[in-house]
């Protein structure tokens, strides 16, 4: 049987989305950031040397949440 595993859609809070977007835009990051730490535990961000980078999962989540018509952050 070949069952397709349905990916769980992560619904991020506004600060989490903003942090994710900030990381993807390479904005300067604070040394300590509670929201970023949450994203690390979710597996969306990784530290690469002095910089932070999005994981492939993080990029997918960001792409899914950056639908401009859907700026309210609702997922239907």
C-alpha positions in Angstrom: 0.0 0.0 0.0 1.3 3.4 -0.9 -0.2 5.9 1.4 0.8 9.5 1.0 1.6 11.0 4.3 -0.2 14.3 4.5 2.1 17.0 5.8 0.9 18.8 8.9 0.4 22.4 8.3 2.1 24.6 10.9 0.2 27.6 11.9 2.7 30.2 13.2 1.9 33.1 15.3 2.5 36.6 14.0 5.9 37.1 15.8 7.0 33.6 14.6 6.1 34.5 11.0 7.9 37.8 11.3 11.0 36.2 12.7 11.0 33.6 10.0 10.6 36.3 7.3 13.4 38.3 9.0 15.7 35.4 8.9 15.0 34.7 5.3 15.7 38.3 4.5 18.9 38.2 6.4 18.0 41.0 8.8 20.4 41.3 11.7 19.5 39.0 14.5 19.7 39.5 18.2 22.0 37.1 20.1 19.0 35.9 22.2 15.5 35.7 20.8 12.8 33.6 22.4 10.7 33.4 19.3 13.7 32.2 17.2 14.4 29.6 19.8 10.8 28.3 19.4 11.4 28.1 15.6 14.6 26.1 16.3 12.7 23.6 18.4 10.1 23.3 15.6 13.0 22.5 13.2 12.4 25.5 10.9 15.7 27.3 11.6 19.3 26.3 12.1 22.4 28.2 13.1 25.1 28.3 10.6 28.2 29.9 12.1 27.3 33.4 13.1 24.2 33.5 10.9 20.8 31.8 11.0 19.3 29.9 8.1 16.0 28.4 7.2 15.7 24.7 6.9 13.9 23.2 3.9 10.8 22.8 6.1 11.1 26.4 7.3 11.2 27.6 3.6 8.0 25.6 2.9 6.2 26.9 5.9 7.2 30.5 5.0 6.1 30.0 1.4 2.8 28.6 2.5 2.2 31.5 4.9 3.3 34.3 2.6 0.3 34.2 0.4 -0.4 37.9 -0.1 -4.1 37.6 -0.6 -4.2 35.7 2.7 -2.4 38.3 4.8 -4.5 37.7 7.8 -2.7 34.4 8.4 -5.7 32.1 8.1 -5.1 28.8 6.5 -8.1 27.3 4.7 
